[in-house]
């Protein structure tokens, strides 16, 4: 891959990210909740003690909130301002992946790995559906690269190793303040087997760890002090209906390791293959070659021996051991595995360059795998076409032109004189770019019109409603409403607490009961809503969609 091609493909991926950042509203629950917390942090000017809709918040560490609040202070309260810091950390992940691959492999593999990571479906999703994992993947891959650079510098007895170690500590601290101890666990799981395979025993007892621990403690102190002030000085606060004795204990133990001991509140999707199953969509279009690369790497380690000098083991063991740790958790979500996608991309790129990129023999297995991918590509094109024309009407003419251009470019790639592996690679990138262009510019914006929070906040601003009078009653909370409304709206569960003059947001089925208590109430607005993260075929079908949505209203209460 030439430098110009690499830059062009990377810029194309970033362009699709940016389109999603600016065109797609925030999605409930997590992304909108974290944006709302960041906005509230800025409004309260409370950076060490974190609140969510006026209540104590103890789930995720504050780094995402800190940086997003800072971004909003600079650019204003916008969804794109919330996303900008995390988007930058996707760039950090891509840069670190490139530098890491370049440290152990060729520049060619480094370019392949970076494009594989940049064009993975997870990265397109993380760019706009911003959770803590978006920022975490940047911190963790940066720390893995810096520790690898430190250990390799020592192994080759070169000078200037220490700065890489201390910069890695800063990255680990940043990751721990983003999503907890997993930011320390992943680098340890990745680097330790590599050091053992190279018999770098001294690295396990290196004296630099002592100042490193002190530096880590200093960097974690502001967050720890905030937790101590908010919870340890006031034991017994209820979080998820459980009394919290210590915020420090919750963060450093219960939230992470409590997933194994049963102490953690969350218990969902706790079976071994859950994360693997979700990789079938999140690591598209590279997932099947990745499996091949993973098994090939395992086979080479078994046949060639574990102790083989000048062989990179970090990507393989970092992915395998992290997966084993995460898969034993009693609570799993699909995005948990995203943290090691840079390592998966490096494994895939290395194998692609070795077995596919320059391959001219076209063995039966490679031809069969390529044919299978052509079948997958056909399915993706059909899916993109359906997305463009069925759920929400025809796509905008500009999107149609982009789609035609992408399809024509794939045909052009097929007709070039490149090797099959090169055609395969470029076709994969162009196709996934085309599909996500449709998603970002057409599908998601139209889908999120059915998320009541962002839509109602827009209507409220257009009509100039008094938000101090608006309350939520018997309707699922939408953090997007609080964020886009730039207001913390009161939630009421008992109709006896409602008062005349309030503007109540509620499901339309509650209208009759409210009019018994407030007979002269005025309906101000009616629309339909749908839980957009629970997509179903009946909803996507315009003919059956009315049966899947729920009507809600804004009603002004009057006696």
C-alpha positions in Angstrom: 0.0 0.0 0.0 1.5 3.3 -1.0 1.7 6.2 1.4 -0.8 8.3 -0.7 -3.4 5.4 -0.7 -2.9 5.0 3.0 -3.6 8.7 3.7 -6.5 8.7 1.3 -8.2 5.7 3.0 -7.5 7.0 6.5 -9.0 10.5 5.6 -12.0 8.8 4.1 -12.7 6.9 7.3 -12.2 10.0 9.4 -14.6 11.9 7.1 -17.3 9.3 7.8 -16.6 9.7 11.5 -16.9 13.4 11.3 -20.2 13.1 9.4 -21.6 11.0 12.2 -20.3 13.4 14.9 -22.2 16.3 13.4 -25.3 14.7 11.8 -26.5 12.1 14.3 -28.3 13.1 17.5 -27.1 11.4 20.7 -28.6 8.1 21.4 -30.2 7.0 24.7 -29.2 5.6 27.1 -25.4 5.8 27.6 -24.2 8.4 25.2 -27.0 10.8 26.0 -26.6 10.2 29.7 -22.9 10.9 29.7 -23.4 14.0 27.6 -26.1 15.1 30.1 -23.7 14.5 33.0 -21.0 16.5 31.3 -23.4 19.4 30.7 -24.5 19.2 34.3 -20.9 19.1 35.6 -20.2 22.3 33.6 -23.4 24.0 34.8 -22.7 23.1 38.5 -19.0 23.8 38.2 -18.6 20.6 40.1 -15.7 18.6 38.6 -14.7 16.3 41.5 -18.2 15.3 42.6 -20.3 13.9 39.8 -24.1 14.2 39.5 -26.7 12.9 37.1 -30.0 14.8 37.0 -29.2 16.3 40.4 -28.5 12.9 42.1 -25.2 11.4 43.1 -23.6 9.4 40.2 -21.3 6.5 40.8 -20.8 4.3 37.8 -18.1 5.5 35.4 -15.0 7.5 36.3 -14.9 11.2 35.5 -12.4 11.6 32.6 -15.0 11.5 29.8 -17.1 14.0 31.8 -14.1 16.3 32.5 -13.0 16.5 28.9 -16.5 16.7 27.4 -17.4 19.5 29.9 -14.2 21.3 28.9 -15.1 21.0 25.2 -18.6 22.3 25.9 -17.1 25.3 27.8 -15.0 26.1 24.7 -17.5 25.3 21.9 -20.9 25.6 23.7 -23.4 22.9 24.6 -23.7 20.8 21.5 -23.7 17.1 20.8 -20.6 17.4 18.6 -18.8 19.3 21.4 -19.5 16.4 23.7 -18.0 14.0 21.1 -14.9 15.9 20.0 -12.6 14.7 22.8 -13.5 11.1 22.3 -13.1 11.5 18.5 -9.5 12.7 19.2 -8.9 9.6 21.2 -9.9 7.5 18.3 -7.1 9.3 16.5 -4.8 8.4 19.4 -5.8 4.7 19.0 -5.0 4.8 15.3 -1.7 6.6 15.8 -0.6 4.2 18.6 -1.6 1.2 16.5 0.5 2.4 13.6 3.5 3.1 15.8 3.2 -0.2 17.6 3.0 -2.2 14.4 5.9 -0.2 13.0 7.9 -1.1 16.1 7.7 -4.8 15.4 6.7 -5.1 11.8 7.1 -3.3 8.5 5.6 0.1 7.6 3.4 -1.9 5.2 1.8 -3.9 8.0 1.5 -0.7 10.1 -0.5 0.9 7.3 -2.7 -2.2 6.9 -3.3 -2.5 10.6 -4.3 1.2 10.9 -6.8 1.0 8.0 -8.2 -2.3 9.3 -8.9 -0.7 12.7 -10.1 2.6 11.2 -12.6 0.8 8.9 -13.9 -1.7 11.5 -17.6 -1.3 12.2 -16.9 -0.6 15.9 -14.9 2.5 15.1 -17.6 4.0 12.9 -20.1 3.3 15.8 -17.8 4.6 18.5 -17.3 7.9 16.7 -20.9 9.0 17.2 -22.3 6.7 19.9 -19.7 8.0 22.4 -19.3 6.0 25.6 -16.3 5.6 27.8 -14.9 2.9 25.5 -14.2 5.4 22.8 -11.8 7.2 25.0 -10.5 4.1 26.7 -9.3 2.4 23.5 -7.0 5.4 22.8 -5.6 5.5 26.3 -5.0 1.7 26.4 -3.4 1.3 23.0 -1.2 4.3 23.8 0.0 2.7 27.0 0.6 -0.6 25.3 2.7 1.0 22.6 4.7 3.1 25.1 5.4 0.1 27.3 6.4 -1.9 24.3 8.7 0.9 23.2 10.2 1.0 26.7 10.8 -2.7 26.9 12.3 -2.9 23.4 14.6 0.0 24.1 15.9 -1.8 27.2 16.1 -5.1 25.3 18.4 -3.6 22.7 20.3 -1.8 25.4 19.6 1.6 24.0 19.4 4.9 26.0 16.4 7.0 26.7 13.9 4.3 27.8 12.6 5.8 31.0 10.5 8.6 29.3 8.4 6.0 27.5 7.6 4.2 30.8 6.5 7.4 32.5 4.4 8.5 29.6 2.8 5.0 29.7 1.9 5.6 33.3 0.2 8.8 32.3 -1.8 6.9 29.7 -2.7 4.2 32.2 -3.9 6.8 34.7 -5.9 8.4 31.9 -7.5 5.1 31.1 -8.2 4.3 34.7 -9.9 7.7 35.1 -11.9 6.8 32.0 -13.2 3.3 32.8 -11.4 1.9 35.7 -8.7 -0.7 36.5 -9.2 -2.4 33.1 -6.8 0.2 31.7 -4.1 -1.3 33.9 -5.1 -4.9 33.4 -4.9 -4.9 29.6 -1.3 -3.6 29.3 -0.2 -6.1 32.0 -1.9 -9.0 30.2 -0.5 -8.0 26.9 3.1 -7.2 27.9 3.8 -9.9 30.5 3.7 -12.9 28.1 5.9 -11.0 25.7 8.5 -10.4 28.3 8.4 -14.0 29.4 8.9 -15.2 25.8 11.9 -13.0 25.4 13.2 -14.0 28.9 13.2 -10.4 30.0 12.8 -11.4 33.7 14.3 -8.2 35.0 11.3 -6.3 33.7 9.1 -7.9 36.3 11.2 -6.4 39.1 12.5 -3.2 37.6 13.1 -0.4 40.1 11.4 2.1 37.9 8.0 0.7 39.1 8.4 2.4 42.4 8.4 6.0 41.1 5.8 4.8 38.5 3.4 3.7 41.3 3.9 7.1 43.0 3.2 8.9 39.7 0.1 6.8 39.1 -1.2 7.6 42.7 -0.6 11.3 42.1 -2.4 11.3 38.8 -5.4 9.4 40.3 -5.5 11.6 43.4 -8.0 14.2 42.1 -10.6 11.6 41.2 -9.9 9.6 44.4 -10.3 12.8 46.5 -13.6 13.6 44.8 -14.9 10.0 45.5 -13.8 10.3 49.1 -15.5 13.6 49.6 -18.8 12.6 47.9 -19.1 9.1 49.4 -16.6 8.0 52.0 -17.4 11.1 54.2 -21.1 10.4 53.8 -21.5 6.6 53.9 -24.9 5.0 53.2 -25.8 6.9 50.1 -28.0 4.8 47.9 -26.8 4.0 44.4 -29.0 1.6 42.4 -30.9 1.1 45.7 -27.8 -0.2 47.4 -26.1 1.7 50.3 -22.5 2.7 49.4 -20.0 2.7 52.2 -17.0 3.8 50.2 -16.7 5.4 46.8 -13.1 4.4 46.7 -13.9 0.8 47.4 -16.6 0.8 44.8 -14.4 2.3 42.1 -11.2 0.4 42.8 -12.9 -3.0 43.5 -16.6 -3.4 43.3 -17.2 -1.9 39.8 -14.5 -4.0 38.2 -13.6 -7.0 40.2 -17.1 -7.2 41.8 -18.3 -8.5 38.4 -16.5 -11.7 39.3 -17.3 -11.9 42.9 -21.0 -11.1 42.5 -20.7 -7.8 44.5 -21.5 -5.7 41.4 -25.1 -4.5 40.8 -25.1 -5.5 37.1 -25.6 -9.1 36.0 -26.3 -9.4 32.3 -25.0 -11.4 29.3 -22.5 -13.3 31.5 -21.7 -16.2 29.2 -18.3 -17.0 27.6 -19.1 -16.5 23.9 -21.1 -13.3 24.2 -18.3 -10.9 23.2 -17.2 -13.3 20.4 -20.7 -13.4 19.0 -20.9 -9.6 18.8 -17.5 -9.4 17.1 -19.2 -10.8 14.0 -20.8 -7.4 13.4 -18.4 -5.1 15.3 -15.2 -6.2 13.6 -16.7 -6.3 10.1 -15.5 -6.5 7.4 -12.3 -8.2 8.8 -13.7 -10.7 11.3 -13.2 -13.9 9.4 -9.7 -13.1 8.4 -9.0 -12.2 12.0 -10.1 -15.6 13.1 -7.8 -17.2 10.6 -5.0 -14.9 11.8 -5.7 -15.8 15.4 -5.6 -19.5 14.8 -2.5 -19.2 12.6 -0.7 -17.3 15.3 -1.6 -19.9 17.9 -0.4 -22.7 15.7 2.9 -20.9 15.0 3.5 -20.5 18.7 2.7 -24.1 19.3 4.9 -25.4 16.5 7.8 -23.0 16.7 7.9 -22.7 20.5 7.0 -20.0 22.9 10.5 -18.8 23.5 11.3 -17.5 20.0 13.5 -14.4 19.9 12.4 -11.3 17.9 8.8 -12.4 17.7 6.0 -10.1 18.7 3.6 -11.8 21.2 1.8 -8.7 22.6 -1.1 -8.6 20.1 -1.9 -12.3 20.4 -1.8 -12.7 24.2 -3.1 -9.2 24.8 -6.3 -10.1 22.9 -6.6 -13.7 24.2 -6.0 -13.0 27.9 -8.2 -9.8 27.9 -11.0 -11.8 26.2 -10.7 -14.5 28.8 -10.9 -12.0 31.6 -13.8 -10.1 30.1 -15.7 -13.2 29.2 -15.8 -14.4 32.8 -17.5 -11.3 34.0 -21.1 -11.6 35.2 -22.0 -8.4 33.3 -21.0 -7.9 29.6 -21.9 -5.6 26.8 -20.8 -5.8 23.2 -18.5 -2.7 23.4 -16.4 -4.2 26.2 -14.2 -6.0 23.8 -13.5 -2.9 21.7 -10.5 -2.0 24.0 -8.4 -4.7 22.3 -9.5 -4.1 18.7 -6.2 -2.4 17.9 -4.4 -5.7 18.8 -6.9 -7.6 16.7 -6.2 -5.3 13.8 -2.4 -5.8 14.1 -2.9 -9.6 14.1 -5.1 -9.4 11.1 -2.8 -7.1 9.2 0.3 -9.2 9.9 -1.4 -12.3 8.6 -2.9 -10.5 5.6 0.4 -9.2 4.5 2.0 -12.6 4.9 -0.6 -14.8 3.5 -3.0 -12.8 1.3 -1.6 -9.4 0.1 1.0 -10.6 -2.3 -0.5 -14.1 -2.9 -0.7 -15.0 -6.6 -1.2 -18.8 -6.2 -4.8 -18.4 -5.2 -5.0 -21.6 -3.2 -8.4 -23.2 -2.7 -8.8 -22.0 0.9 -8.0 -18.4 0.0 -10.2 -18.4 -3.1 -13.0 -20.0 -1.0 -12.6 -17.3 1.7 -12.5 -14.6 -0.9 -15.7 -16.0 -2.5 -17.4 -16.1 0.8 -16.5 -12.4 1.3 -17.9 -11.6 -2.1 -21.1 -13.1 -0.9 -21.0 -11.0 2.3 -20.3 -7.9 0.2 -23.4 -8.7 -1.9 -25.5 -8.9 1.3 -24.1 -5.6 2.5 -24.9 -3.9 -0.7 -28.4 -5.3 -0.6 -28.7 -4.2 3.0 -27.5 -0.7 2.1 -29.9 -0.4 -0.7 -32.8 -1.4 1.5 -31.7 1.1 4.2 -31.5 3.8 1.5 -35.0 3.3 0.2 -37.3 1.3 2.6 -37.5 2.4 6.2 -37.6 6.2 5.9 -38.2 6.9 2.2 -35.7 7.5 -0.5 -32.2 8.7 0.4 -31.2 12.3 -0.5 -29.8 12.6 -4.1 -26.3 13.4 -2.8 -26.3 10.1 -0.9 -27.5 8.3 -4.0 -24.6 9.7 -6.0 -22.1 8.7 -3.3 -23.6 5.1 -3.3 -23.2 4.9 -7.1 -19.7 6.2 -6.9 -18.8 3.6 -4.2 -20.3 0.8 -6.3 -18.5 2.0 -9.4 -15.2 2.2 -7.5 -15.6 -1.5 -6.4 -16.1 -2.5 -10.0 -13.0 -0.5 -10.9 -11.0 -2.3 -8.2 -12.1 -5.7 -9.5 -10.9 -4.8 -13.0 -7.4 -3.7 -11.9 -4.3 -5.9 -12.2 -3.7 -6.0 -8.5 -3.4 -9.3 -6.6 -6.6 -10.9 -5.2 -5.5 -10.0 -1.7 -5.1 -6.3 -2.6 -8.5 -6.2 -4.4 -10.1 -7.9 -1.5 -8.7 -5.4 1.0 -9.6 -2.3 -1.0 -13.1 -3.6 -1.8 -13.7 -4.2 1.9 -12.7 -0.7 2.9 -14.8 1.0 0.1 -17.8 -1.1 0.9 -17.8 -0.5 4.7 -17.3 3.3 4.0 -20.3 3.3 1.7 -22.5 1.4 4.1 -21.6 3.7 7.0 -22.1 6.8 4.8 -25.7 5.7 4.3 -26.1 5.0 8.0 -24.7 8.3 9.2 -26.3 10.6 6.6 -29.7 8.9 6.2 -30.6 6.0 8.5 -29.5 7.2 12.0 -30.8 10.8 11.6 -34.2 9.5 10.5 -34.3 6.8 13.1 -33.6 9.2 16.0 -36.6 11.3 15.1 -38.5 8.6 16.9 -36.4 9.1 20.1 -38.7 11.5 21.9 -36.1 13.3 24.0 -34.1 15.1 21.3 -37.1 15.7 19.2 -39.2 17.2 22.0 -36.3 19.4 23.1 -36.1 20.8 19.5 -39.8 21.5 19.5 -39.6 23.1 22.9 -36.9 25.5 21.7 -38.7 26.3 18.5 -41.9 27.1 20.3 -40.2 28.9 23.2 -41.9 26.8 26.0 -41.0 27.5 29.6 -38.9 24.5 30.6 -39.3 25.3 34.3 -42.9 24.3 34.0 -42.3 21.0 32.2 -42.3 17.7 34.1 -42.1 14.0 33.2 -44.9 11.7 34.3 -45.1 8.0 33.5 -42.9 8.1 30.5 -39.5 6.4 30.2 -36.8 8.9 31.0 -34.7 10.2 28.1 -31.3 11.7 28.9 -31.3 13.2 25.4 -34.2 15.4 26.6 -32.2 16.8 29.5 -29.1 17.3 27.4 -30.7 18.9 24.4 -33.1 20.9 26.6 -30.1 22.0 28.6 -32.3 21.6 31.7 -32.8 19.0 34.5 -36.5 18.2 34.2 -38.4 16.9 37.2 -39.7 13.3 37.1 -42.9 12.7 39.0 -44.3 9.2 39.7 -47.5 10.1 41.7 -50.2 12.1 40.0 -51.1 13.7 43.4 -47.8 15.6 43.1 -48.9 17.2 39.8 -50.1 20.8 40.0 -52.1 23.0 37.8 -50.0 25.1 35.4 -47.5 22.3 34.9 -46.7 21.1 31.4 -46.7 17.3 31.7 -44.8 15.0 29.3 -46.5 11.6 29.4 -47.7 8.8 27.2 -51.0 9.5 25.6 -52.7 6.5 27.4 -52.5 8.5 30.6 -54.4 11.5 29.2 -57.9 10.3 30.4 -56.8 9.8 34.0 -55.1 13.3 34.0 -58.3 15.0 32.7 -60.3 13.5 35.6 -58.0 15.4 38.0 -57.4 18.4 35.6 -60.6 18.6 33.4 -59.7 21.8 31.5 -56.2 20.7 30.5 -54.9 21.7 27.0 -53.0 19.3 24.7 -50.0 21.3 23.4 -48.2 18.6 21.4 -48.6 15.0 20.3 -46.1 12.7 18.6 -44.9 9.1 18.6 -41.8 7.5 20.1 -39.9 4.3 19.9 -37.0 2.8 21.8 -34.5 3.1 19.0 -31.9 0.7 20.5 -34.5 -2.1 20.2 -34.9 -2.2 16.5 -37.2 -4.7 15.0 -38.3 -5.6 11.4 -41.9 -4.5 12.1 -40.6 -1.0 13.1 -38.4 -0.8 10.0 -41.4 -1.6 7.8 -43.3 1.7 7.3 -46.6 -0.2 7.0 -46.4 -2.0 10.4 -44.5 0.8 12.2 -47.6 2.4 13.7 -48.2 -0.7 15.7 -44.7 -0.6 17.2 -44.6 3.1 18.3 -46.2 4.7 21.3 -47.9 8.1 21.3 -46.9 10.7 23.9 -48.1 14.2 24.5 -47.3 17.5 26.2 -50.4 18.5 28.2 -50.9 21.8 30.1 -52.7 21.0 33.3 -55.7 23.2 34.2 -58.4 22.6 36.8 
